[in-house]
């Protein structure tokens, strides 16, 4: 047995011979857990992740686009307690390579809660390892806050090279995007008005000078892109934007 059927493709009410299953190895572990404990418990790292694109890899100095980029670490999660932060790229778990966010979820989910694991990260241009005591995967009862965007933003500044118009946020942390050039790389990558730029290449930004400096540092380091941390609706994501040389 290589798999257990879970669904059959029936577009018109009848089977067309295409079925979907889960690996037998996964089903075997689930059955063992149910027989032993009556429940299935999976390890929990407590981080939100996104894929590493080739442009993101370039902006971070990674040699390949493998791994899982941490967009945020949950406040009370095991990852944050171990020191994992937004902008880290998880490349290995207990010496096993992480090819993608899906692979990371599979690896972590296979461990029992409470299991200590070594998580290898790419951070600030070098690799380091932290030990994480995994937690129990919680039920999906996450609540979102309802912070309001400033109604009367201060004077706008432009980041012409990136096609963005920005203002400082009310609390002074980050830059609020007020306009995006529709023909820019920023627009192509989904940046939109209302987004808040909180960091560039892991450096906090509170003004356009901070962004300009981060871009100049990237060019000096031979990088072709910078990595922007974007906050939207209380969630984080990272966007790689190419920088012009010269």
Steps between C-alpha positions, in 0.01 A plus 500: 500500500652833394205727576150527649224642279338815636310636197399412145477753216138491380429808285159378377398269780703204377860399554747574220767277652691773687531462876690686773666341797735555790828305535468168679786601732298800620185292545696239697627763746151647540354157575772430757435834672125435511549151643745622763356837609164537328617823338759616247745755637738686275797718577459877473771755423278808520617692195337629183703417191517573129697359206852617418494630143814545293479878555463457877797263501703759308407776745612285795817364344369142489644268238165334424127571533442210741378541856210673676507875569354598838254786446415518871552307823192467720533677832466198730630242254796266550687657207492852642605374843803336335594824325358444150393833349342636182751499215669175604510224238462150641725269298520184714325319786718253690735487203222429246486748213189721471416543133181703544240621754300183432803287580559692824138444608534128425825467694376690807161325498668162513652577843318462830432815707778567749765354271818714491621555143794685347381761250760636260444859387647736242527837672704812422699324230601195703364169625426433866309239700253542786338233716121509516273308736198440279153579629159346425330610178209718624150517359442778247351764728737779411353847547599806303517846646331793333761771499397795285719660238575868562224720360719805446850389395789745523692638204568242232845409369593307190723201437527562128730205428239266648192675364359569847360801685513462877436681827618428852253301707324669792700306757827565316560133427525438129384673184142493374467459122261764366550449125656241269613564143296245297800441269744430785651177631326574829160488330594178319577340835172597659597797717200729537393817682447438871789255527756585767872452427655404834848391396736468204761223509421440870563868586210697649392798292340818632576731208592498133867552590498159671370337182749683278789393724387137502482503120847654473640239739345226289665634185838522678461136604435396143133421559246554224198533728391616845259315728211708633289394794140604437217510754143481376190426708715397799692239299856511370654397171826564319543643152826514305544811285782545247734794553659708226878518496678827437 
